[in-house]
Amino acid sequence: MKLKYITSLFFLLAVFACESDKEEESLQLFELSETALNFESAPGQQTFDVLGTTQEVSATVASEDTPWCTVELKKENNKVTGVVTVEENTKVKSRTALIEVNQGTQKRNLLVRQTQKYFTTVQKVQNLQALAGPGCVILNWEEPTEDNFGHVALNIKDSREEVLKSVSLEKGVITYQADGLLSTAGEYIFEIQSFDKENEPGEIATVRCRANKKVAFQFKDVPAHQYVGYYFKTSDEIFTTFLLGSNEFNEGEEITIGFEVDPSLVKEYNEANNTDLLLMPAEAYALQDYQFNGTQAYQSFQVIVNTSTLQDRKRYALPIKIASVSANAIEASGNLAFLIYHVDDLEGWYTVERLPKCGEPASSYPVGARRYIKRTGDYTWETGYLFSRYTSSTDATGAPVNQIQFIKIDPDTKKLHIQQGNYETSEDLNVFDPVKNELHIEYLYTAWAGWWTHERMFNRSVSK
């Protein structure tokens, strides 16, 4: 009995050993003729052989995000061939995919490589279209699908092909509205040039379009700042003149335009600019409806401010908005005239010019130099002598006293007295012109016979 069991055991072991040898042999025979396939950037096909198959074989693309690569197995006369197909690589980077070939529990891998595309140009945008709107043209397009595309540059040209505007638009922007165009200007030319990721220029797409007429009223050429005299003024009224109209208009069409003052804009301006403007008192101005007569694009518009209620050394704002028009539209980007009035006779930045009587040489007066007149009291100002003070900022200090021109005004006689440092003055011929905002400095030193300071300060402004 014991011998019978031993014989059976040896038989089983022999069977298992035989099957193990067959499995090992099968493992050794199941191979692929290639371990990697290399493709150029163009679309293509390549094959590989599946060797040593003993049962059904399957093949799949196992890598993620590789739809560009497919595999198919073909069997003919007990020969299994794999066909790998790749689409064109339009990327600026090479790519890889992994194919798994399975037989039962056995698996073999095949690596597929495809090189990057080397671009010789940057494709132009596709389906460029232009839609005419009132005073504008809206552009739409499709971006190139090729991977080297980076961004576009848009040139807007008039009918004479002169560039009116250029703008760079990042990738992903596929629409643009060109505003401020005139129907009377004829066809505009819109050129969109593609650029690659290294900012190299590519192909250009072009479209032409004429804008529709837009009658929309707005302010134009509005002065941002005005100076109001206090002691030197010759009248209580100050006139601010600018333009009101539309880039295009209907001939002979009369339009009634109404206005409003928006006090909230003064608060917004002060917060944004760290200023302390006061709202212009309501009794200082009167706004009436304006009649646009349709004879020209822009007509003169005048605001009259009565300065008798304004305080010296204060700044006022008058924010006027177009509130209504009897026909057509209001141009949102130009419907505000934000007027600022500075009540101060002298303070501000000036260009300084040497006049003939001056005892200082012309070399002491650099061309285009700017000097600041600073308010120091109710009736006093001071400025730098020969550009030594207040030339870098409104608060510059440190110059010697003898390099400062001290300015005083007699509020009753309105006579100006100017003295350099401690040098006494024997004759004052100083004059301020409030209409031109010009100060003529002309005074003679007491101790220096015939030695005058004679100069003109003009071109007054808020900033240097």
C-alpha positions as CSV (number, residue, x, y, z in Angstrom):
1,M,0.0,0.0,0.0
2,K,2.8,2.4,1.0
3,L,4.5,1.7,-2.4
4,K,1.3,2.5,-4.2
5,Y,1.0,6.0,-2.5
6,I,4.7,6.8,-3.3
7,T,4.2,5.8,-6.9
8,S,1.1,8.1,-7.2
9,L,3.0,11.0,-5.6
10,F,5.9,10.7,-8.0
11,F,3.4,10.7,-10.9
12,L,1.7,13.8,-9.7
13,L,5.0,15.6,-9.2
14,A,6.0,14.6,-12.7
15,V,2.8,16.0,-14.1
16,F,3.2,19.3,-12.2
17,A,6.8,19.5,-13.3
18,C,5.8,19.0,-16.9
19,E,3.1,21.6,-16.7
20,S,5.5,24.0,-15.1
21,D,8.0,23.4,-17.9
22,K,5.3,24.1,-20.4
23,E,4.3,27.3,-18.7
24,E,7.9,28.4,-18.5
25,E,8.4,27.6,-22.1
26,S,5.2,29.6,-22.9
27,L,6.5,32.6,-21.0
28,Q,9.7,32.4,-22.9
29,L,8.1,32.1,-26.3
30,F,5.5,35.0,-25.8
31,E,7.4,38.1,-26.9
32,L,7.0,41.1,-29.1
33,S,9.3,41.7,-32.1
34,E,9.7,45.3,-31.0
35,T,10.0,47.0,-27.6
36,A,9.6,50.5,-29.0
37,L,8.3,52.2,-32.2
38,N,9.5,55.7,-33.2
39,F,7.4,58.0,-35.3
40,E,8.1,61.4,-36.9
41,S,5.6,64.2,-36.2
42,A,3.6,63.3,-39.3
43,P,0.7,60.8,-39.1
44,G,1.7,57.2,-39.8
45,Q,1.5,53.4,-39.2
46,Q,4.0,50.8,-38.0
47,T,3.7,47.1,-37.2
48,F,5.1,44.6,-34.8
49,D,4.8,40.8,-34.5
50,V,3.5,38.9,-31.5
51,L,5.7,35.9,-31.1
52,G,5.1,32.5,-29.3
53,T,1.3,32.9,-28.9
54,T,-0.4,29.8,-27.4
55,Q,-3.8,31.3,-26.8
56,E,-5.9,34.4,-27.5
57,V,-4.0,37.7,-27.5
58,S,-5.4,41.2,-27.0
59,A,-3.8,44.7,-27.2
60,T,-4.8,48.0,-25.8
61,V,-3.3,51.5,-25.4
62,A,-2.8,51.6,-21.6
63,S,-1.5,55.1,-21.2
64,E,-3.8,58.0,-20.2
65,D,-4.6,61.0,-22.4
66,T,-3.2,59.4,-25.6
67,P,-6.1,59.2,-28.0
68,W,-3.7,60.1,-30.8
69,C,-2.4,56.5,-30.7
70,T,-4.4,53.3,-31.5
71,V,-3.5,49.6,-31.9
72,E,-5.1,46.8,-33.8
73,L,-4.2,43.1,-33.9
74,K,-4.4,41.1,-37.1
75,K,-4.2,37.3,-37.3
76,E,-3.3,35.4,-40.5
77,N,-2.0,31.8,-40.8
78,N,-1.3,31.6,-37.0
79,K,0.7,34.8,-37.3
80,V,-0.4,37.7,-35.1
81,T,0.6,41.2,-36.2
82,G,0.0,44.5,-34.3
83,V,-0.7,47.7,-36.3
84,V,0.0,51.0,-34.5
85,T,-1.5,54.2,-35.9
86,V,-0.6,57.7,-34.8
87,E,-2.2,61.0,-35.6
88,E,-0.1,64.1,-36.6
89,N,1.7,65.7,-33.6
90,T,0.9,69.4,-33.8
91,K,2.7,70.0,-30.4
92,V,5.9,71.8,-29.8
93,K,6.8,68.8,-27.5
94,S,7.4,65.2,-28.3
95,R,5.0,62.6,-26.8
96,T,4.8,58.9,-25.8
97,A,2.2,56.2,-25.4
98,L,2.3,52.7,-23.9
99,I,0.7,49.7,-25.5
100,E,0.0,46.5,-23.5
101,V,-0.3,43.1,-25.2
102,N,-1.9,40.4,-23.1
103,Q,-2.0,36.7,-23.4
104,G,-3.9,35.2,-20.4
105,T,-2.1,36.4,-17.3
106,Q,1.0,37.4,-19.3
107,K,1.7,41.0,-20.4
108,R,4.2,42.6,-22.7
109,N,4.7,46.4,-23.2
110,L,5.4,48.4,-26.3
111,L,6.6,52.0,-26.1
112,V,5.4,54.4,-28.8
113,R,7.4,57.6,-29.3
114,Q,6.5,60.6,-31.6
115,T,8.7,63.6,-32.1
116,Q,7.5,67.2,-31.8
117,K,6.5,69.2,-34.8
118,Y,9.0,71.8,-36.0
119,F,7.0,74.8,-37.2
120,T,8.2,77.0,-40.0
121,T,5.4,79.5,-39.6
122,V,2.6,80.7,-37.3
123,Q,-0.8,80.1,-38.8
124,K,-3.2,83.1,-39.1
125,V,-6.4,83.3,-37.2
126,Q,-9.4,81.6,-38.9
127,N,-12.9,82.9,-39.8
128,L,-12.1,86.5,-39.1
129,Q,-15.3,88.5,-39.2
130,A,-16.2,92.1,-38.7
131,L,-19.6,93.4,-37.6
132,A,-20.5,97.0,-38.0
133,G,-22.0,98.8,-35.0
134,P,-22.8,102.4,-34.1
135,G,-19.4,104.1,-34.1
136,C,-17.6,100.8,-33.7
137,V,-16.7,97.5,-35.4
138,I,-16.8,94.2,-33.5
139,L,-14.2,91.6,-34.6
140,N,-14.5,87.9,-34.0
141,W,-12.1,85.1,-35.0
142,E,-11.0,81.6,-34.2
143,E,-7.4,80.9,-33.0
144,P,-5.1,78.5,-34.9
145,T,-5.1,75.0,-33.4
146,E,-1.4,74.5,-33.8
147,D,0.5,74.3,-30.6
148,N,3.1,77.0,-31.4
149,F,0.4,79.8,-31.4
150,G,1.1,82.3,-28.7
151,H,-1.0,85.5,-29.1
152,V,-2.1,88.1,-31.7
153,A,-1.4,91.7,-32.5
154,L,-4.2,93.9,-33.9
155,N,-3.6,96.9,-36.2
156,I,-6.5,99.2,-37.0
157,K,-5.9,101.3,-40.1
158,D,-7.8,104.0,-41.9
159,S,-8.7,103.9,-45.6
160,R,-5.3,105.3,-46.4
161,E,-3.7,102.4,-44.6
162,E,-2.3,104.6,-41.8
163,V,-2.2,102.9,-38.4
164,L,-4.7,104.4,-36.0
165,K,-4.2,102.0,-33.1
166,S,-2.2,98.9,-32.3
167,V,-3.0,96.5,-29.5
168,S,-1.6,93.1,-28.3
169,L,-4.2,90.5,-27.3
170,E,-3.3,87.4,-25.3
171,K,-4.2,83.8,-26.2
172,G,-7.8,83.1,-25.5
173,V,-9.1,86.5,-26.6
174,I,-11.1,85.9,-29.7
175,T,-13.2,89.1,-29.9
176,Y,-12.4,92.8,-29.9
177,Q,-14.6,96.0,-30.2
178,A,-12.9,98.9,-31.9
179,D,-14.6,102.1,-30.7
180,G,-14.5,105.7,-31.7
181,L,-14.9,105.0,-35.4
182,L,-16.6,107.2,-37.9
183,S,-18.9,106.1,-40.7
184,T,-17.8,109.1,-42.7
185,A,-14.2,107.7,-42.6
186,G,-15.0,104.9,-45.0
187,E,-13.7,101.4,-44.7
188,Y,-11.3,100.6,-41.8
189,I,-8.7,97.9,-42.3
190,F,-8.3,95.4,-39.4
191,E,-5.1,93.3,-39.5
192,I,-4.6,90.5,-37.0
193,Q,-1.1,89.0,-37.0
194,S,-0.3,85.7,-35.2
195,F,2.8,85.3,-33.0
196,D,4.3,82.1,-31.6
197,K,5.2,81.4,-28.1
198,E,8.7,82.9,-28.6
199,N,7.1,86.1,-30.0
200,E,8.1,85.4,-33.6
201,P,5.6,87.0,-36.1
202,G,3.5,84.8,-38.3
203,E,0.7,85.1,-40.9
204,I,-1.8,88.0,-41.1
205,A,-5.5,87.8,-41.5
206,T,-7.2,91.0,-42.8
207,V,-10.8,92.2,-42.9
208,R,-12.4,95.5,-43.9
209,C,-15.5,97.1,-42.5
210,R,-17.2,100.5,-42.3
211,A,-18.7,101.6,-39.0
212,N,-22.3,102.7,-38.7
213,K,-23.1,106.3,-37.8
214,K,-23.2,107.0,-34.1
215,V,-24.7,110.2,-32.7
216,A,-23.8,110.3,-29.1
217,F,-23.2,113.6,-27.2
218,Q,-20.1,114.2,-25.0
219,F,-17.8,116.9,-23.6
220,K,-14.5,117.6,-25.3
221,D,-11.3,119.6,-24.5
222,V,-12.4,120.2,-20.9
223,P,-9.7,122.0,-18.9
224,A,-8.9,120.0,-15.8
225,H,-7.8,123.0,-13.6
226,Q,-8.4,126.7,-13.5
227,Y,-7.0,129.4,-11.3
228,V,-9.4,131.9,-9.7
229,G,-8.0,135.3,-8.5
230,Y,-8.9,136.6,-5.1
231,Y,-7.0,139.9,-4.7
232,F,-6.0,140.4,-8.3
233,K,-9.3,139.5,-10.0
234,T,-10.9,142.1,-12.2
235,S,-14.3,140.6,-12.2
236,D,-16.4,138.3,-10.0
237,E,-17.2,136.0,-13.0
238,I,-14.9,133.4,-14.4
239,F,-15.7,131.8,-17.7
240,T,-14.8,128.1,-18.5
241,T,-15.2,127.2,-22.2
242,F,-14.9,123.8,-23.8
243,L,-16.8,121.8,-26.4
244,L,-20.0,119.8,-26.5
245,G,-21.2,117.6,-29.3
246,S,-20.9,114.3,-31.1
247,N,-18.2,112.9,-33.4
248,E,-21.0,112.4,-36.0
249,F,-24.3,114.3,-36.2
250,N,-27.4,114.6,-38.3
251,E,-27.3,117.8,-40.4
252,G,-29.8,120.3,-39.2
253,E,-31.1,118.2,-36.3
254,E,-31.6,120.3,-33.2
255,I,-31.0,118.5,-29.9
256,T,-31.8,119.8,-26.4
257,I,-29.2,118.7,-23.9
258,G,-29.8,118.7,-20.1
259,F,-27.3,118.6,-17.3
260,E,-26.9,117.7,-13.6
261,V,-24.2,118.1,-10.9
262,D,-23.2,114.9,-9.1
263,P,-21.8,115.7,-5.6
264,S,-20.8,112.1,-5.0
265,L,-18.1,112.4,-7.7
266,V,-16.2,115.0,-5.5
267,K,-16.0,112.6,-2.6
268,E,-14.8,109.8,-4.9
269,Y,-12.2,112.1,-6.4
270,N,-10.9,113.2,-3.0
271,E,-10.6,109.6,-1.8
272,A,-8.8,108.5,-5.0
273,N,-6.4,111.4,-5.1
274,N,-5.9,112.3,-1.4
275,T,-7.3,115.8,-2.0
276,D,-9.6,118.2,-0.2
277,L,-11.8,119.6,-3.0
278,L,-15.0,121.3,-1.9
279,L,-18.2,121.1,-3.9
280,M,-18.8,124.3,-5.8
281,P,-21.7,126.2,-4.0
282,A,-25.0,126.0,-5.8
283,E,-25.4,129.8,-5.8
284,A,-22.1,130.2,-7.7
285,Y,-23.3,128.8,-11.0
286,A,-26.4,128.2,-13.1
287,L,-26.8,125.3,-15.6
288,Q,-29.4,125.6,-18.3
289,D,-30.4,123.3,-21.1
290,Y,-28.2,123.6,-24.1
291,Q,-29.4,123.7,-27.7
292,F,-27.3,121.7,-30.2
293,N,-28.2,123.0,-33.7
294,G,-26.7,120.3,-35.9
295,T,-24.4,122.5,-38.0
296,Q,-21.1,121.1,-36.8
297,A,-19.8,118.2,-34.8
298,Y,-18.9,120.2,-31.7
299,Q,-20.1,123.6,-30.4
300,S,-18.7,125.9,-27.8
301,F,-20.1,125.3,-24.3
302,Q,-19.5,127.8,-21.5
303,V,-19.8,127.6,-17.7
304,I,-20.0,130.9,-15.8
305,V,-19.0,130.8,-12.1
306,N,-19.6,133.7,-9.7
307,T,-16.5,133.8,-7.5
308,S,-17.8,136.3,-4.9
309,T,-18.8,133.4,-2.6
310,L,-15.5,131.5,-3.0
311,Q,-12.9,131.6,-0.2
312,D,-9.2,132.3,-0.7
313,R,-6.8,129.4,-0.4
314,K,-9.6,126.9,-1.2
315,R,-10.2,124.5,-4.1
316,Y,-13.6,123.7,-5.5
317,A,-14.9,121.1,-7.9
318,L,-17.9,121.3,-10.2
319,P,-18.7,117.8,-11.7
320,I,-21.2,118.4,-14.6
321,K,-22.8,115.4,-16.3
322,I,-24.9,115.2,-19.4
323,A,-28.2,114.0,-17.9
324,S,-30.5,113.9,-21.0
325,V,-30.7,114.4,-24.7
326,S,-33.9,114.9,-26.7
327,A,-32.8,112.5,-29.4
328,N,-30.0,110.0,-30.1
329,A,-27.7,109.0,-27.2
330,I,-25.1,110.0,-24.6
331,E,-21.5,108.9,-24.9
332,A,-20.8,107.2,-21.6
333,S,-17.0,107.7,-21.8
334,G,-17.3,111.5,-22.2
335,N,-20.4,112.6,-20.4
336,L,-18.6,114.2,-17.4
337,A,-16.8,117.5,-17.2
338,F,-15.0,117.6,-13.9
339,L,-14.0,121.2,-13.4
340,I,-11.5,122.2,-10.6
341,Y,-11.0,125.8,-9.5
342,H,-8.0,126.9,-7.4
343,V,-8.6,130.1,-5.5
344,D,-5.1,131.5,-5.2
345,D,-3.5,134.5,-6.9
346,L,0.0,133.1,-7.3
347,E,0.6,129.6,-6.1
348,G,1.6,127.0,-8.7
349,W,4.4,125.9,-11.1
350,Y,5.8,128.4,-13.6
351,T,8.3,128.5,-16.5
352,V,10.8,131.2,-15.8
353,E,12.3,133.5,-18.4
354,R,15.0,136.1,-18.0
355,L,14.0,139.6,-19.2
356,P,16.5,142.2,-20.7
357,K,16.9,144.4,-17.7
358,C,18.0,141.5,-15.4
359,G,21.4,141.9,-13.8
360,E,22.0,138.1,-13.8
361,P,23.5,136.5,-16.9
362,A,21.4,134.5,-19.3
363,S,23.3,131.4,-18.3
364,S,21.7,131.5,-14.9
365,Y,18.3,130.8,-16.6
366,P,18.2,127.3,-18.0
367,V,15.8,126.9,-20.9
368,G,12.5,125.5,-19.9
369,A,13.3,125.6,-16.1
370,R,10.3,125.4,-13.8
371,R,9.9,127.2,-10.5
372,Y,7.3,126.9,-7.8
373,I,5.6,129.7,-6.0
374,K,4.5,128.6,-2.6
375,R,1.7,130.1,-0.4
376,T,3.0,130.8,3.1
377,G,0.3,133.1,4.6
378,D,-2.8,135.1,3.9
379,Y,-0.8,137.8,2.1
380,T,2.6,136.1,1.5
381,W,4.2,133.7,-0.9
382,E,7.8,132.8,-1.7
383,T,9.7,131.3,-4.6
384,G,13.3,130.2,-5.4
385,Y,15.7,132.8,-6.7
386,L,17.5,131.5,-9.7
387,F,15.9,128.1,-9.4
388,S,17.4,127.2,-6.0
389,R,14.2,126.6,-4.1
390,Y,11.0,124.6,-4.8
391,T,12.2,123.2,-8.1
392,S,12.2,119.5,-7.2
393,S,8.9,119.5,-5.3
394,T,6.4,121.9,-3.7
395,D,7.8,121.3,-0.2
396,A,11.6,121.4,-0.9
397,T,13.5,123.3,1.8
398,G,17.0,124.0,2.8
399,A,18.0,126.9,0.5
400,P,19.8,129.9,2.1
401,V,17.6,132.8,2.9
402,N,19.4,135.0,0.4
403,Q,18.2,132.6,-2.4
404,I,14.5,133.1,-1.6
405,Q,12.3,135.7,-3.2
406,F,9.8,136.8,-0.6
407,I,6.5,138.0,-2.1
408,K,3.9,140.2,-0.3
409,I,0.7,141.7,-1.4
410,D,-1.1,144.7,0.0
411,P,-4.8,143.5,0.0
412,D,-6.1,147.1,-0.4
413,T,-3.9,148.5,-3.1
414,K,-3.0,145.1,-4.6
415,K,0.6,146.2,-4.9
416,L,3.2,143.5,-5.0
417,H,6.5,143.7,-3.1
418,I,9.2,141.2,-3.9
419,Q,12.5,141.0,-2.1
420,Q,15.4,138.6,-2.5
421,G,16.5,137.4,0.9
422,N,17.7,140.3,3.2
423,Y,18.6,142.5,0.2
424,E,16.4,145.6,0.5
425,T,14.4,146.7,-2.6
426,S,14.3,150.4,-3.6
427,E,11.8,150.2,-6.5
428,D,9.0,147.7,-7.2
429,L,7.5,147.4,-10.7
430,N,6.1,143.9,-10.2
431,V,2.9,143.0,-12.0
432,F,0.6,140.0,-12.0
433,D,-1.7,139.5,-14.9
434,P,-4.7,137.4,-13.7
435,V,-6.0,136.8,-17.2
436,K,-2.8,135.3,-18.5
437,N,-1.7,133.9,-15.1
438,E,1.7,135.6,-15.6
439,L,4.0,137.2,-13.0
440,H,6.4,139.9,-14.2
441,I,9.1,140.4,-11.5
442,E,10.9,143.7,-11.8
443,Y,12.6,145.2,-8.7
444,L,15.8,147.2,-8.1
445,Y,18.2,146.5,-5.2
446,T,18.8,149.4,-2.8
447,A,22.5,148.8,-2.2
448,W,23.3,147.8,-5.8
449,A,22.9,150.7,-8.2
450,G,21.4,149.6,-11.5
451,W,21.1,146.0,-10.5
452,W,17.7,144.6,-11.3
453,T,15.9,141.3,-11.0
454,H,13.8,141.2,-14.1
455,E,12.1,138.0,-15.1
456,R,8.8,136.6,-16.4
457,M,7.0,133.6,-14.8
458,F,4.4,132.1,-17.1
459,N,2.8,128.9,-18.2
460,R,1.2,128.3,-14.8
461,S,0.1,124.8,-13.9
462,V,-0.7,122.5,-11.0
463,S,2.1,120.1,-11.7
464,K,5.7,120.6,-12.7
